[in-house]
Amino acid sequence: MKSARTLGIAAVTLALTIGGVAGTATSASAAPKTYANCTAVNKVYSGGIAKKSVTKNKVTSAGKTTYRALKGTVKKDDALYNANKKMDRDADGIACEKS
């Protein structure tokens, strides 16, 4: 009987340890940062924040659309882009880009 009790205590201890680690990992994952404006974004990412699928900057001038290479340090992260989507004025998938 003593070995069964010891095994039961060991199983409960293991379950609590695993549950504690999993709980810590879940609470450690933070929401993406929301920046106040493009000046704040460009201090960290000089080329802005883009969706992962974006490869070029869409530029529309005088009714004509052209595509240019991305400039500066562009952070490609869908969650971060979605948190700061309000700063993508031309809706091309890049917030606060340098054209």
Secondary structure, DSSP 8 states (H G I E B T S, - for coil): -HHHHHHHHHHHHHHHHHHHHHHHHHHH-------SSHHHHHHH-TTEEE-TT--EEEEEETTEEEEEE--S-EEE-HHHHHHTGGG-TT-SSEES---
